[in-house]
C-alpha cells in the first residue's frame, strides 16, 4: 500500500534541493538528526508538529503543498521571494528595499518600467 507521507517527504526533499541545502545542513537548522530527516524524506516518517513547522519555515514551503497535496500548486517567483522576506531582519529588509528602489529607478531611466 502506498504511504501518503511519501509525497510529503518528496516535497521536503524537492524544497531542500531547490535551496541547495544538504540533508546535514537542514537537519542542523531544524534541530533533528540527519537520520530522522532522511526517514522523513525517503521512508514516509511523519514528523512532529514542531519539526513540521520548522521544515515549512526553513524551506519556504507553502503550507498548502503539505496540507492539500491534491490541490494544484501555483508557485511563483514572487511568492518565493515574499516567503523569504519573512525570515529577514530589519537591516536586511532595508537593504532589500533600497536595492529594489534603485533597480526600479534604473529601469525607469532605461524605459523598462
N, CA, C and O atoms as a Tinker XYZ file with bonds, in Angstrom:
   452  protein
     1  N      0.844000   -1.194000    0.000000    73     2
     2  CA     0.000000    0.000000    0.000000    64     1     3
     3  C      0.877000    1.240000    0.000000    63     2     4     5
     4  O      1.892000    1.283000    0.694000    81     3
     5  N      0.494000    2.248000   -0.771000    73     3     6
     6  CA     1.254000    3.488000   -0.882000    64     5     7
     7  C      1.113000    4.308000    0.399000    63     6     8     9
     8  O      0.005000    4.507000    0.895000    81     7
     9  N      2.223000    4.775000    0.923000    73     7    10
    10  CA     2.223000    5.595000    2.123000    64     9    11
    11  C      1.945000    7.043000    1.733000    63    10    12    13
    12  O      2.703000    7.609000    0.945000    81    11
    13  N      0.861000    7.679000    2.267000    73    11    14
    14  CA     0.543000    9.057000    1.896000    64    13    15
    15  C      1.629000   10.045000    2.314000    63    14    16    17
    16  O      1.713000   11.138000    1.754000    81    15
    17  N      2.456000    9.679000    3.285000    73    15    18
    18  CA     3.520000   10.568000    3.732000    64    17    19
    19  C      4.709000   10.590000    2.773000    63    18    20    21
    20  O      5.603000   11.424000    2.916000    81    19
    21  N      4.725000    9.684000    1.802000    73    19    22
    22  CA     5.798000    9.662000    0.819000    64    21    23
    23  C      5.799000   10.958000    0.022000    63    22    24    25
    24  O      6.861000   11.526000   -0.233000    81    23
    25  N      4.618000   11.433000   -0.377000    73    23    26
    26  CA     4.515000   12.682000   -1.130000    64    25    27
    27  C      5.039000   13.843000   -0.278000    63    26    28    29
    28  O      5.712000   14.737000   -0.790000    81    27
    29  N      4.731000   13.827000    1.008000    73    27    30
    30  CA     5.240000   14.851000    1.919000    64    29    31
    31  C      6.765000   14.833000    1.914000    63    30    32    33
    32  O      7.400000   15.880000    1.791000    81    31
    33  N      7.343000   13.663000    2.046000    73    31    34
    34  CA     8.796000   13.528000    2.040000    64    33    35
    35  C      9.400000   14.022000    0.740000    63    34    36    37
    36  O     10.462000   14.644000    0.740000    81    35
    37  N      8.723000   13.744000   -0.371000    73    35    38
    38  CA     9.196000   14.209000   -1.673000    64    37    39
    39  C      9.179000   15.731000   -1.748000    63    38    40    41
    40  O     10.080000   16.338000   -2.326000    81    39
    41  N      8.145000   16.349000   -1.160000    73    39    42
    42  CA     8.063000   17.816000   -1.144000    64    41    43
    43  C      9.219000   18.408000   -0.329000    63    42    44    45
    44  O      9.810000   19.416000   -0.718000    81    43
    45  N      9.529000   17.779000    0.789000    73    43    46
    46  CA    10.622000   18.253000    1.641000    64    45    47
    47  C     11.948000   18.147000    0.883000    63    46    48    49
    48  O     12.738000   19.091000    0.861000    81    47
    49  N     12.177000   17.013000    0.276000    73    47    50
    50  CA    13.426000   16.804000   -0.466000    64    49    51
    51  C     13.543000   17.791000   -1.626000    63    50    52    53
    52  O     14.606000   18.373000   -1.841000    81    51
    53  N     12.460000   17.979000   -2.369000    73    51    54
    54  CA    12.456000   18.896000   -3.509000    64    53    55
    55  C     12.780000   20.321000   -3.051000    63    54    56    57
    56  O     13.581000   21.012000   -3.681000    81    55
    57  N     12.157000   20.753000   -1.959000    73    55    58
    58  CA    12.395000   22.108000   -1.445000    64    57    59
    59  C     13.835000   22.256000   -0.947000    63    58    60    61
    60  O     14.467000   23.290000   -1.164000    81    59
    61  N     14.347000   21.228000   -0.286000    73    59    62
    62  CA    15.726000   21.262000    0.218000    64    61    63
    63  C     16.708000   21.380000   -0.935000    63    62    64    65
    64  O     17.653000   22.168000   -0.875000    81    63
    65  N     16.489000   20.607000   -1.975000    73    63    66
    66  CA    17.387000   20.639000   -3.127000    64    65    67
    67  C     17.272000   21.963000   -3.878000    63    66    68    69
    68  O     18.269000   22.472000   -4.390000    81    67
    69  N     16.066000   22.521000   -3.947000    73    67    70
    70  CA    15.866000   23.813000   -4.610000    64    69    71
    71  C     16.707000   24.899000   -3.942000    63    70    72    73
    72  O     17.177000   25.824000   -4.604000    81    71
    73  N     16.892000   24.779000   -2.632000    73    71    74
    74  CA    17.688000   25.758000   -1.879000    64    73    75
    75  C     19.157000   25.353000   -1.779000    63    74    76    77
    76  O     19.944000   26.017000   -1.103000    81    75
    77  N     19.524000   24.265000   -2.449000    73    75    78
    78  CA    20.901000   23.749000   -2.409000    64    77    79
    79  C     21.370000   23.472000   -0.981000    63    78    80    81
    80  O     22.519000   23.744000   -0.634000    81    79
    81  N     20.481000   22.933000   -0.165000    73    79    82
    82  CA    20.828000   22.553000    1.207000    64    81    83
    83  C     21.136000   21.062000    1.257000    63    82    84    85
    84  O     20.443000   20.251000    0.643000    81    83
    85  N     22.167000   20.719000    1.984000    73    83    86
    86  CA    22.435000   19.304000    2.219000    64    85    87
    87  C     21.486000   18.816000    3.299000    63    86    88    89
    88  O     20.908000   19.607000    4.044000    81    87
    89  N     21.337000   17.514000    3.371000    73    87    90
    90  CA    20.495000   16.947000    4.422000    64    89    91
    91  C     21.092000   17.273000    5.796000    63    90    92    93
    92  O     20.365000   17.456000    6.772000    81    91
    93  N     22.411000   17.342000    5.854000    73    91    94
    94  CA    23.096000   17.672000    7.110000    64    93    95
    95  C     22.782000   19.101000    7.539000    63    94    96    97
    96  O     22.490000   19.350000    8.709000    81    95
    97  N     22.841000   20.046000    6.589000    73    95    98
    98  CA    22.578000   21.452000    6.904000    64    97    99
    99  C     21.130000   21.654000    7.338000    63    98   100   101
   100  O     20.866000   22.371000    8.303000    81    99
   101  N     20.197000   21.030000    6.634000    73    99   102
   102  CA    18.788000   21.176000    7.006000    64   101   103
   103  C     18.519000   20.555000    8.366000    63   102   104   105
   104  O     17.817000   21.143000    9.189000    81   103
   105  N     19.069000   19.377000    8.610000    73   103   106
   106  CA    18.886000   18.724000    9.909000    64   105   107
   107  C     19.402000   19.625000   11.029000    63   106   108   109
   108  O     18.773000   19.739000   12.081000    81   107
   109  N     20.540000   20.258000   10.800000    73   107   110
   110  CA    21.114000   21.167000   11.785000    64   109   111
   111  C     20.207000   22.383000   12.009000    63   110   112   113
   112  O     19.981000   22.793000   13.148000    81   111
   113  N     19.692000   22.954000   10.922000    73   111   114
   114  CA    18.800000   24.118000   11.030000    64   113   115
   115  C     17.505000   23.796000   11.762000    63   114   116   117
   116  O     16.978000   24.624000   12.504000    81   115
   117  N     17.003000   22.597000   11.550000    73   115   118
   118  CA    15.725000   22.200000   12.146000    64   117   119
   119  C     15.904000   21.638000   13.558000    63   118   120   121
   120  O     14.974000   21.640000   14.364000    81   119
   121  N     17.120000   21.156000   13.842000    73   119   122
   122  CA    17.386000   20.601000   15.164000    64   121   123
   123  C     17.015000   19.137000   15.292000    63   122   124   125
   124  O     16.577000   18.690000   16.352000    81   123
   125  N     17.190000   18.391000   14.210000    73   123   126
   126  CA    16.929000   16.948000   14.223000    64   125   127
   127  C     18.161000   16.236000   13.686000    63   126   128   129
   128  O     19.067000   16.865000   13.138000    81   127
   129  N     18.185000   14.939000   13.848000    73   127   130
   130  CA    19.319000   14.173000   13.319000    64   129   131
   131  C     19.173000   14.013000   11.814000    63   130   132   133
   132  O     18.074000   14.107000   11.266000    81   131
   133  N     20.288000   13.773000   11.164000    73   131   134
   134  CA    20.280000   13.533000    9.720000    64   133   135
   135  C     19.444000   12.293000    9.395000    63   134   136   137
   136  O     18.710000   12.269000    8.408000    81   135
   137  N     19.565000   11.278000   10.230000    73   135   138
   138  CA    18.819000   10.029000   10.021000    64   137   139
   139  C     17.311000   10.284000   10.082000    63   138   140   141
   140  O     16.552000    9.755000    9.269000    81   139
   141  N     16.883000   11.099000   11.053000    73   139   142
   142  CA    15.457000   11.417000   11.199000    64   141   143
   143  C     14.952000   12.133000    9.945000    63   142   144   145
   144  O     13.878000   11.812000    9.436000    81   143
   145  N     15.721000   13.095000    9.453000    73   143   146
   146  CA    15.336000   13.825000    8.258000    64   145   147
   147  C     15.336000   12.897000    7.035000    63   146   148   149
   148  O     14.450000   12.985000    6.185000    81   147
   149  N     16.326000   12.016000    6.954000    73   147   150
   150  CA    16.369000   11.033000    5.873000    64   149   151
   151  C     15.094000   10.185000    5.883000    63   150   152   153
   152  O     14.515000    9.909000    4.832000    81   151
   153  N     14.669000    9.778000    7.069000    73   151   154
   154  CA    13.469000    8.948000    7.181000    64   153   155
   155  C     12.224000    9.724000    6.753000    63   154   156   157
   156  O     11.316000    9.139000    6.162000    81   155
   157  N     12.159000   11.021000    7.036000    73   155   158
   158  CA    11.035000   11.854000    6.589000    64   157   159
   159  C     11.025000   11.917000    5.067000    63   158   160   161
   160  O      9.987000   11.712000    4.438000    81   159
   161  N     12.185000   12.200000    4.478000    73   159   162
   162  CA    12.266000   12.367000    3.029000    64   161   163
   163  C     12.074000   11.075000    2.251000    63   162   164   165
   164  O     11.466000   11.084000    1.181000    81   163
   165  N     12.580000    9.971000    2.768000    73   163   166
   166  CA    12.646000    8.747000    1.969000    64   165   167
   167  C     11.804000    7.580000    2.460000    63   166   168   169
   168  O     11.531000    6.653000    1.698000    81   167
   169  N     11.392000    7.611000    3.709000    73   167   170
   170  CA    10.682000    6.452000    4.256000    64   169   171
   171  C      9.272000    6.773000    4.744000    63   170   172   173
   172  O      8.619000    5.917000    5.341000    81   171
   173  N      8.796000    7.985000    4.499000    73   171   174
   174  CA     7.439000    8.329000    4.900000    64   173   175
   175  C      7.252000    8.585000    6.379000    63   174   176   177
   176  O      6.124000    8.525000    6.869000    81   175
   177  N      8.323000    8.868000    7.111000    73   175   178
   178  CA     8.220000    9.173000    8.545000    64   177   179
   179  C      7.413000   10.456000    8.726000    63   178   180   181
   180  O      7.646000   11.440000    8.024000    81   179
   181  N      6.480000   10.451000    9.650000    73   179   182
   182  CA     5.682000   11.634000    9.948000    64   181   183
   183  C      6.360000   12.427000   11.059000    63   182   184   185
   184  O      6.553000   11.903000   12.156000    81   183
   185  N      6.727000   13.687000   10.793000    73   183   186
   186  CA     7.392000   14.482000   11.819000    64   185   187
   187  C      6.389000   15.011000   12.844000    63   186   188   189
   188  O      5.183000   15.041000   12.600000    81   187
   189  N      6.911000   15.421000   13.979000    73   187   190
   190  CA     6.073000   16.083000   14.968000    64   189   191
   191  C      5.654000   17.439000   14.413000    63   190   192   193
   192  O      6.226000   17.923000   13.437000    81   191
   193  N      4.652000   18.045000   15.040000    73   191   194
   194  CA     4.210000   19.361000   14.585000    64   193   195
   195  C      5.351000   20.373000   14.655000    63   194   196   197
   196  O      5.509000   21.193000   13.751000    81   195
   197  N      6.141000   20.322000   15.715000    73   195   198
   198  CA     7.257000   21.252000   15.890000    64   197   199
   199  C      8.255000   21.130000   14.735000    63   198   200   201
   200  O      8.705000   22.140000   14.193000    81   199
   201  N      8.594000   19.914000   14.366000    73   199   202
   202  CA     9.535000   19.686000   13.268000    64   201   203
   203  C      8.897000   20.102000   11.941000    63   202   204   205
   204  O      9.560000   20.721000   11.108000    81   203
   205  N      7.641000   19.775000   11.736000    73   203   206
   206  CA     6.930000   20.174000   10.526000    64   205   207
   207  C      6.954000   21.693000   10.373000    63   206   208   209
   208  O      7.237000   22.212000    9.293000    81   207
   209  N      6.659000   22.386000   11.443000    73   207   210
   210  CA     6.650000   23.852000   11.447000    64   209   211
   211  C      8.021000   24.399000   11.036000    63   210   212   213
   212  O      8.115000   25.302000   10.205000    81   211
   213  N      9.067000   23.848000   11.621000    73   211   214
   214  CA    10.422000   24.299000   11.303000    64   213   215
   215  C     10.793000   23.999000    9.855000    63   214   216   217
   216  O     11.434000   24.817000    9.195000    81   215
   217  N     10.396000   22.835000    9.364000    73   215   218
   218  CA    10.682000   22.478000    7.978000    64   217   219
   219  C     10.003000   23.441000    7.008000    63   218   220   221
   220  O     10.625000   23.916000    6.058000    81   219
   221  N      8.737000   23.723000    7.249000    73   219   222
   222  CA     7.983000   24.630000    6.385000    64   221   223
   223  C      8.653000   26.001000    6.348000    63   222   224   225
   224  O      8.786000   26.605000    5.284000    81   223
   225  N      9.069000   26.483000    7.507000    73   223   226
   226  CA     9.686000   27.810000    7.574000    64   225   227
   227  C     11.098000   27.819000    6.992000    63   226   228   229
   228  O     11.455000   28.744000    6.262000    81   227
   229  N     11.890000   26.823000    7.298000    73   227   230
   230  CA    13.272000   26.774000    6.790000    64   229   231
   231  C     13.323000   26.614000    5.282000    63   230   232   233
   232  O     14.223000   27.138000    4.626000    81   231
   233  N     12.365000   25.896000    4.737000    73   231   234
   234  CA    12.380000   25.580000    3.310000    64   233   235
   235  C     11.466000   26.480000    2.480000    63   234   236   237
   236  O     11.367000   26.314000    1.265000    81   235
   237  N     10.795000   27.435000    3.136000    73   235   238
   238  CA     9.894000   28.359000    2.439000    64   237   239
   239  C      8.839000   27.602000    1.641000    63   238   240   241
   240  O      8.586000   27.904000    0.475000    81   239
   241  N      8.234000   26.623000    2.284000    73   239   242
   242  CA     7.216000   25.799000    1.624000    64   241   243
   243  C      5.842000   26.398000    1.886000    63   242   244   245
   244  O      5.528000   26.793000    3.009000    81   243
   245  N      5.029000   26.461000    0.841000    73   243   246
   246  CA     3.645000   26.867000    1.036000    64   245   247
   247  C      2.957000   25.773000    1.851000    63   246   248   249
   248  O      3.009000   24.606000    1.464000    81   247
   249  N      2.320000   26.114000    2.958000    73   247   250
   250  CA     1.635000   25.082000    3.743000    64   249   251
   251  C      0.619000   24.280000    2.938000    63   250   252   253
   252  O      0.396000   23.104000    3.222000    81   251
   253  N      0.003000   24.900000    1.940000    73   251   254
   254  CA    -0.957000   24.168000    1.116000    64   253   255
   255  C     -0.319000   22.969000    0.417000    63   254   256   257
   256  O     -0.988000   21.960000    0.190000    81   255
   257  N      0.966000   23.069000    0.074000    73   255   258
   258  CA     1.638000   21.935000   -0.561000    64   257   259
   259  C      1.693000   20.738000    0.367000    63   258   260   261
   260  O      1.709000   19.593000   -0.086000    81   259
   261  N      1.721000   20.995000    1.652000    73   259   262
   262  CA     1.789000   19.930000    2.653000    64   261   263
   263  C      0.398000   19.435000    3.033000    63   262   264   265
   264  O      0.140000   18.231000    3.043000    81   263
   265  N     -0.497000   20.375000    3.347000    73   263   266
   266  CA    -1.803000   20.004000    3.880000    64   265   267
   267  C     -2.853000   19.700000    2.816000    63   266   268   269
   268  O     -3.842000   19.023000    3.097000    81   267
   269  N     -2.647000   20.193000    1.603000    73   267   270
   270  CA    -3.560000   19.918000    0.492000    64   269   271
   271  C     -2.755000   19.498000   -0.733000    63   270   272   273
   272  O     -2.749000   20.205000   -1.740000    81   271
   273  N     -2.073000   18.350000   -0.658000    73   271   274
   274  CA    -1.205000   17.943000   -1.771000    64   273   275
   275  C     -1.961000   17.687000   -3.077000    63   274   276   277
   276  O     -1.368000   17.724000   -4.155000    81   275
   277  N     -3.265000   17.427000   -2.982000    73   275   278
   278  CA    -4.045000   17.170000   -4.188000    64   277   279
   279  C     -4.380000   18.461000   -4.937000    63   278   280   281
   280  O     -4.745000   18.424000   -6.112000    81   279
   281  N     -4.257000   19.584000   -4.264000    73   279   282
   282  CA    -4.547000   20.887000   -4.864000    64   281   283
   283  C     -3.389000   21.282000   -5.779000    63   282   284   285
   284  O     -2.230000   21.190000   -5.375000    81   283
   285  N     -3.682000   21.718000   -6.999000    73   283   286
   286  CA    -2.588000   22.118000   -7.893000    64   285   287
   287  C     -1.813000   23.299000   -7.303000    63   286   288   289
   288  O     -2.401000   24.281000   -6.851000    81   287
   289  N     -0.499000   23.182000   -7.317000    73   287   290
   290  CA     0.350000   24.239000   -6.768000    64   289   291
   291  C      0.612000   25.286000   -7.835000    63   290   292   293
   292  O      0.869000   24.962000   -8.994000    81   291
   293  N      0.545000   26.523000   -7.436000    73   291   294
   294  CA     0.841000   27.623000   -8.346000    64   293   295
   295  C      1.967000   28.436000   -7.737000    63   294   296   297
   296  O      1.764000   29.565000   -7.290000    81   295
   297  N      3.156000   27.850000   -7.726000    73   295   298
   298  CA     4.351000   28.515000   -7.213000    64   297   299
   299  C      4.720000   29.636000   -8.165000    63   298   300   301
   300  O      4.704000   29.462000   -9.384000    81   299
   301  N      5.043000   30.755000   -7.618000    73   299   302
   302  CA     5.570000   31.826000   -8.451000    64   301   303
   303  C      6.826000   32.374000   -7.795000    63   302   304   305
   304  O      7.041000   32.204000   -6.595000    81   303
   305  N      7.636000   33.019000   -8.579000    73   303   306
   306  CA     8.867000   33.611000   -8.065000    64   305   307
   307  C      8.547000   34.659000   -7.001000    63   306   308   309
   308  O      9.251000   34.757000   -5.996000    81   307
   309  N      7.501000   35.434000   -7.215000    73   307   310
   310  CA     7.147000   36.480000   -6.257000    64   309   311
   311  C      6.742000   35.865000   -4.922000    63   310   312   313
   312  O      7.133000   36.373000   -3.871000    81   311
   313  N      5.968000   34.786000   -4.941000    73   311   314
   314  CA     5.577000   34.121000   -3.697000    64   313   315
   315  C      6.803000   33.591000   -2.966000    63   314   316   317
   316  O      6.879000   33.678000   -1.741000    81   315
   317  N      7.762000   33.044000   -3.705000    73   315   318
   318  CA     9.000000   32.566000   -3.091000    64   317   319
   319  C      9.735000   33.707000   -2.401000    63   318   320   321
   320  O     10.204000   33.565000   -1.272000    81   319
   321  N      9.832000   34.836000   -3.088000    73   319   322
   322  CA    10.534000   35.990000   -2.524000    64   321   323
   323  C      9.825000   36.499000   -1.274000    63   322   324   325
   324  O     10.474000   36.807000   -0.274000    81   323
   325  N      8.516000   36.587000   -1.324000    73   323   326
   326  CA     7.759000   37.062000   -0.159000    64   325   327
   327  C      7.986000   36.152000    1.039000    63   326   328   329
   328  O      8.188000   36.636000    2.152000    81   327
   329  N      7.956000   34.848000    0.827000    73   327   330
   330  CA     8.194000   33.922000    1.942000    64   329   331
   331  C      9.601000   34.095000    2.508000    63   330   332   333
   332  O      9.791000   34.033000    3.723000    81   331
   333  N     10.578000   34.308000    1.646000    73   331   334
   334  CA    11.945000   34.505000    2.125000    64   333   335
   335  C     12.079000   35.803000    2.911000    63   334   336   337
   336  O     12.857000   35.876000    3.863000    81   335
   337  N     11.331000   36.821000    2.522000    73   335   338
   338  CA    11.400000   38.105000    3.221000    64   337   339
   339  C     10.968000   37.992000    4.680000    63   338   340   341
   340  O     11.460000   38.736000    5.529000    81   339
   341  N     10.068000   37.085000    4.976000    73   339   342
   342  CA     9.610000   36.911000    6.357000    64   341   343
   343  C     10.740000   36.490000    7.295000    63   342   344   345
   344  O     10.642000   36.686000    8.506000    81   343
   345  N     11.798000   35.920000    6.754000    73   343   346
   346  CA    12.915000   35.477000    7.584000    64   345   347
   347  C     14.038000   36.501000    7.671000    63   346   348   349
   348  O     15.070000   36.242000    8.289000    81   347
   349  N     13.842000   37.662000    7.056000    73   347   350
   350  CA    14.864000   38.709000    7.101000    64   349   351
   351  C     14.704000   39.574000    8.350000    63   350   352   353
   352  O     13.599000   39.764000    8.857000    81   351
   353  N     15.830000   40.092000    8.830000    73   351   354
   354  CA    15.759000   41.047000    9.934000    64   353   355
   355  C     15.551000   42.447000    9.360000    63   354   356   357
   356  O     15.537000   42.621000    8.142000    81   355
   357  N     15.389000   43.446000   10.232000    73   355   358
   358  CA    15.086000   44.811000    9.792000    64   357   359
   359  C     16.184000   45.373000    8.890000    63   358   360   361
   360  O     15.889000   46.022000    7.886000    81   359
   361  N     17.439000   45.128000    9.239000    73   359   362
   362  CA    18.558000   45.639000    8.438000    64   361   363
   363  C     18.530000   45.037000    7.039000    63   362   364   365
   364  O     18.708000   45.747000    6.049000    81   363
   365  N     18.308000   43.733000    6.958000    73   363   366
   366  CA    18.223000   43.068000    5.659000    64   365   367
   367  C     17.089000   43.649000    4.818000    63   366   368   369
   368  O     17.254000   43.878000    3.619000    81   367
   369  N     15.941000   43.886000    5.447000    73   367   370
   370  CA    14.792000   44.430000    4.719000    64   369   371
   371  C     15.093000   45.824000    4.176000    63   370   372   373
   372  O     14.675000   46.156000    3.067000    81   371
   373  N     15.810000   46.639000    4.942000    73   371   374
   374  CA    16.180000   47.981000    4.471000    64   373   375
   375  C     17.103000   47.893000    3.258000    63   374   376   377
   376  O     16.960000   48.657000    2.303000    81   375
   377  N     18.042000   46.966000    3.304000    73   375   378
   378  CA    18.963000   46.777000    2.175000    64   377   379
   379  C     18.192000   46.314000    0.937000    63   378   380   381
   380  O     18.418000   46.809000   -0.167000    81   379
   381  N     17.292000   45.374000    1.133000    73   379   382
   382  CA    16.494000   44.854000    0.013000    64   381   383
   383  C     15.620000   45.962000   -0.570000    63   382   384   385
   384  O     15.527000   46.110000   -1.788000    81   383
   385  N     14.985000   46.733000    0.300000    73   383   386
   386  CA    14.121000   47.815000   -0.154000    64   385   387
   387  C     14.917000   48.844000   -0.950000    63   386   388   389
   388  O     14.466000   49.288000   -2.006000    81   387
   389  N     16.084000   49.226000   -0.462000    73   387   390
   390  CA    16.925000   50.195000   -1.171000    64   389   391
   391  C     17.375000   49.642000   -2.526000    63   390   392   393
   392  O     17.423000   50.369000   -3.518000    81   391
   393  N     17.699000   48.364000   -2.554000    73   391   394
   394  CA    18.131000   47.732000   -3.807000    64   393   395
   395  C     17.010000   47.728000   -4.837000    63   394   396   397
   396  O     17.231000   48.061000   -6.001000    81   395
   397  N     15.819000   47.355000   -4.415000    73   395   398
   398  CA    14.683000   47.310000   -5.335000    64   397   399
   399  C     14.348000   48.725000   -5.829000    63   398   400   401
   400  O     14.057000   48.910000   -7.011000    81   399
   401  N     14.387000   49.718000   -4.938000    73   399   402
   402  CA    14.132000   51.106000   -5.361000    64   401   403
   403  C     15.147000   51.541000   -6.410000    63   402   404   405
   404  O     14.782000   52.157000   -7.412000    81   403
   405  N     16.419000   51.223000   -6.183000    73   403   406
   406  CA    17.463000   51.588000   -7.138000    64   405   407
   407  C     17.250000   50.886000   -8.480000    63   406   408   409
   408  O     17.431000   51.494000   -9.535000    81   407
   409  N     16.868000   49.617000   -8.440000    73   407   410
   410  CA    16.608000   48.875000   -9.679000    64   409   411
   411  C     15.436000   49.492000  -10.432000    63   410   412   413
   412  O     15.494000   49.656000  -11.650000    81   411
   413  N     14.375000   49.833000   -9.708000    73   411   414
   414  CA    13.206000   50.442000  -10.351000    64   413   415
   415  C     13.557000   51.780000  -10.979000    63   414   416   417
   416  O     13.115000   52.088000  -12.086000    81   415
   417  N     14.347000   52.571000  -10.275000    73   415   418
   418  CA    14.756000   53.877000  -10.794000    64   417   419
   419  C     15.586000   53.698000  -12.070000    63   418   420   421
   420  O     15.392000   54.423000  -13.045000    81   419
   421  N     16.501000   52.742000  -12.060000    73   419   422
   422  CA    17.325000   52.458000  -13.232000    64   421   423
   423  C     16.468000   51.996000  -14.402000    63   422   424   425
   424  O     16.676000   52.423000  -15.537000    81   423
   425  N     15.517000   51.133000  -14.128000    73   423   426
   426  CA    14.626000   50.623000  -15.183000    64   425   427
   427  C     13.781000   51.729000  -15.786000    63   426   428   429
   428  O     13.545000   51.742000  -16.994000    81   427
   429  N     13.321000   52.661000  -14.953000    73   427   430
   430  CA    12.518000   53.777000  -15.463000    64   429   431
   431  C     13.355000   54.651000  -16.400000    63   430   432   433
   432  O     12.873000   55.100000  -17.440000    81   431
   433  N     14.618000   54.886000  -16.018000    73   431   434
   434  CA    15.501000   55.699000  -16.859000    64   433   435
   435  C     15.758000   55.011000  -18.200000    63   434   436   437
   436  O     15.891000   55.670000  -19.231000    81   435
   437  N     15.824000   53.689000  -18.171000    73   435   438
   438  CA    16.088000   52.937000  -19.397000    64   437   439
   439  C     14.802000   52.656000  -20.177000    63   438   440   441
   440  O     14.842000   52.068000  -21.258000    81   439
   441  N     13.665000   53.077000  -19.626000    73   439   442
   442  CA    12.391000   52.878000  -20.309000    64   441   443
   443  C     11.841000   51.476000  -20.193000    63   442   444   445
   444  O     11.038000   51.059000  -21.027000    81   443
   445  N     12.261000   50.727000  -19.162000    73   443   446
   446  CA    11.808000   49.338000  -18.995000    64   445   447
   447  C     10.616000   49.212000  -18.056000    63   446   448   449
   448  O     10.024000   48.137000  -17.965000    81   447
   449  N     10.255000   50.262000  -17.368000    73   447   450
   450  CA     9.160000   50.155000  -16.401000    64   449   451
   451  C      7.845000   50.594000  -16.977000    63   450   452
   452  O      6.827000   50.562000  -16.286000    81   451
